[in-house]
Each structure stands twice: as C-alpha cells, then as structure tokens.
Amino acid sequence: MLAAVLYSYLNPAIDFVRTYTGTTAAKAKEQGLLRENRRLHRKVQTSEDPGVVERAARAQGMVAEGERPAVLRGLSR
C-alpha cells in the first residue's frame, strides 16, 4: 500500500524537476538575449553614422517602408 502511494507521487515529482530545469535553461537564454539586446542598443545609440540602424536592420532581414521584400532561393553563399 505504501509503495503504491509513493509511486503515485513519483511522476509528478519527475515532471516538476523537468519543468524546473527547463525554466532555468529558458531564464539563462533570456538573460543572454537581454545582454545582446542592450549591447546592440548601445551600439546604435553611440554611433554617429546614420546608416548604422539601417545596416543593422537589413542584417536582420528587415526591409524599409515602401520596399517589396523578395526571397531568392538557390543562391550559394
């Protein structure tokens, strides 16, 4: 009887540990992304060149207002 009760607590405990470790990994990834975001913001804010923002946006695949985006497939890099 005691074994059945202990067994019934096993699966929720395993799920809790998996969720906790997943959350910890997600928080670490979030912190890394926040650091990168701050670094990029400082880079843009401290630049005297007005084209820095445009180049950074284009490097991320963004297009300017009024432009039509195009996808070219099959090009070698």
C-alpha positions as YAML, in Angstrom:
chain: A
units: angstrom
residues:
- id: 1
  name: MET
  ca: [0.00, 0.00, 0.00]
- id: 2
  name: LEU
  ca: [2.76, 2.44, 0.94]
- id: 3
  name: ALA
  ca: [4.61, 1.58, -2.26]
- id: 4
  name: ALA
  ca: [1.53, 2.48, -4.35]
- id: 5
  name: VAL
  ca: [1.22, 5.85, -2.62]
- id: 6
  name: LEU
  ca: [4.92, 6.60, -3.12]
- id: 7
  name: TYR
  ca: [4.68, 5.53, -6.76]
- id: 8
  name: SER
  ca: [1.75, 7.91, -7.32]
- id: 9
  name: TYR
  ca: [3.99, 10.82, -6.22]
- id: 10
  name: LEU
  ca: [6.88, 9.78, -8.47]
- id: 11
  name: ASN
  ca: [5.55, 11.00, -11.83]
- id: 12
  name: PRO
  ca: [4.54, 14.50, -10.59]
- id: 13
  name: ALA
  ca: [7.94, 14.83, -8.91]
- id: 14
  name: ILE
  ca: [9.72, 13.92, -12.15]
- id: 15
  name: ASP
  ca: [7.57, 16.41, -14.07]
- id: 16
  name: PHE
  ca: [8.41, 19.10, -11.53]
- id: 17
  name: VAL
  ca: [12.13, 18.51, -11.91]
- id: 18
  name: ARG
  ca: [11.89, 18.60, -15.72]
- id: 19
  name: THR
  ca: [9.88, 21.81, -15.61]
- id: 20
  name: TYR
  ca: [12.31, 23.41, -13.17]
- id: 21
  name: THR
  ca: [15.36, 22.55, -15.28]
- id: 22
  name: GLY
  ca: [13.59, 23.75, -18.43]
- id: 23
  name: THR
  ca: [12.67, 27.01, -16.77]
- id: 24
  name: THR
  ca: [16.23, 27.51, -15.57]
- id: 25
  name: ALA
  ca: [17.58, 26.97, -19.09]
- id: 26
  name: ALA
  ca: [15.00, 29.36, -20.54]
- id: 27
  name: LYS
  ca: [15.92, 32.03, -18.00]
- id: 28
  name: ALA
  ca: [19.61, 31.67, -18.86]
- id: 29
  name: LYS
  ca: [18.81, 32.03, -22.56]
- id: 30
  name: GLU
  ca: [16.63, 35.06, -21.84]
- id: 31
  name: GLN
  ca: [19.46, 36.73, -19.91]
- id: 32
  name: GLY
  ca: [21.83, 36.14, -22.81]
- id: 33
  name: LEU
  ca: [19.36, 37.65, -25.26]
- id: 34
  name: LEU
  ca: [18.79, 40.65, -22.99]
- id: 35
  name: ARG
  ca: [22.57, 41.24, -22.80]
- id: 36
  name: GLU
  ca: [22.81, 41.08, -26.60]
- id: 37
  name: ASN
  ca: [19.85, 43.45, -26.93]
- id: 38
  name: ARG
  ca: [21.48, 46.00, -24.60]
- id: 39
  name: ARG
  ca: [24.78, 45.70, -26.48]
- id: 40
  name: LEU
  ca: [23.06, 46.31, -29.82]
- id: 41
  name: HIS
  ca: [21.11, 49.27, -28.44]
- id: 42
  name: ARG
  ca: [24.31, 50.85, -27.13]
- id: 43
  name: LYS
  ca: [25.99, 50.28, -30.49]
- id: 44
  name: VAL
  ca: [23.18, 52.03, -32.34]
- id: 45
  name: GLN
  ca: [22.85, 54.86, -29.81]
- id: 46
  name: THR
  ca: [26.57, 55.66, -29.73]
- id: 47
  name: SER
  ca: [27.06, 55.59, -33.48]
- id: 48
  name: GLU
  ca: [27.46, 58.87, -35.35]
- id: 49
  name: ASP
  ca: [26.73, 57.20, -38.70]
- id: 50
  name: PRO
  ca: [23.02, 57.41, -39.64]
- id: 51
  name: GLY
  ca: [23.32, 54.25, -41.73]
- id: 52
  name: VAL
  ca: [24.14, 52.05, -38.73]
- id: 53
  name: VAL
  ca: [20.49, 51.46, -37.89]
- id: 54
  name: GLU
  ca: [19.63, 50.66, -41.50]
- id: 55
  name: ARG
  ca: [22.54, 48.22, -41.86]
- id: 56
  name: ALA
  ca: [21.67, 46.51, -38.59]
- id: 57
  name: ALA
  ca: [18.03, 46.18, -39.63]
- id: 58
  name: ARG
  ca: [18.92, 44.81, -43.06]
- id: 59
  name: ALA
  ca: [21.31, 42.31, -41.48]
- id: 60
  name: GLN
  ca: [18.30, 41.00, -39.54]
- id: 61
  name: GLY
  ca: [16.27, 40.67, -42.75]
- id: 62
  name: MET
  ca: [14.13, 43.80, -42.40]
- id: 63
  name: VAL
  ca: [13.07, 45.96, -45.33]
- id: 64
  name: ALA
  ca: [12.48, 49.69, -45.47]
- id: 65
  name: GLU
  ca: [9.00, 51.14, -45.61]
- id: 66
  name: GLY
  ca: [7.63, 51.03, -49.14]
- id: 67
  name: GLU
  ca: [10.06, 48.34, -50.31]
- id: 68
  name: ARG
  ca: [8.86, 44.99, -51.56]
- id: 69
  name: PRO
  ca: [10.62, 42.05, -49.91]
- id: 70
  name: ALA
  ca: [11.98, 39.34, -52.20]
- id: 71
  name: VAL
  ca: [13.27, 35.88, -51.38]
- id: 72
  name: LEU
  ca: [15.96, 34.46, -53.62]
- id: 73
  name: ARG
  ca: [16.39, 30.71, -53.36]
- id: 74
  name: GLY
  ca: [19.15, 28.51, -54.63]
- id: 75
  name: LEU
  ca: [21.98, 31.03, -54.25]
- id: 76
  name: SER
  ca: [25.26, 29.76, -52.91]
- id: 77
  name: ARG
  ca: [26.80, 31.65, -50.03]
...
